[in-house]
Amino acid sequence: INRLESIKKTVSPTLVNKYKLSKVKKIDLIRVLNALYLLHFVVKESDGQIPDKKEFMFDAGKFFGVDLSKYDVDLSQTYRTENTQLNTEIFSQMIEETETAISQSSEKSSKK
């Protein structure tokens, strides 16, 4: 708990409460952040090392205005109770949105 309190003090006050989740479910955010973490997309600015997962989730939660301190419980529960398709649906949606954006961009480029 002392570590979490020290992390809370280091989060930039300008980021806290600046953003919040809109239409995305909390568990989908956890799934995406977990994938980014597992792929080592995030490192500490101070030393380039991979952060502690709880620390990363806590800070990301602050950024989005949602409590992710029990992300591991939420993630474990959804892995146990939902099938693979439901657990990966957010990633399929991300692919579809990206493909649409690419298509629209290509259409705009060909009209020039």
Secondary structure, 3 states (H helix, E strand, C coil): CHHHHHHHHHCCCCCCCCCCCCCCCHHHHHHHHHHHHHCCCCCCCCCCCCCCHHHHHHHHHHHHCCCCCCHHHHHHHHHHHCCHHHHHHHHHHHHHHHHHHHHHHHHHHHHC
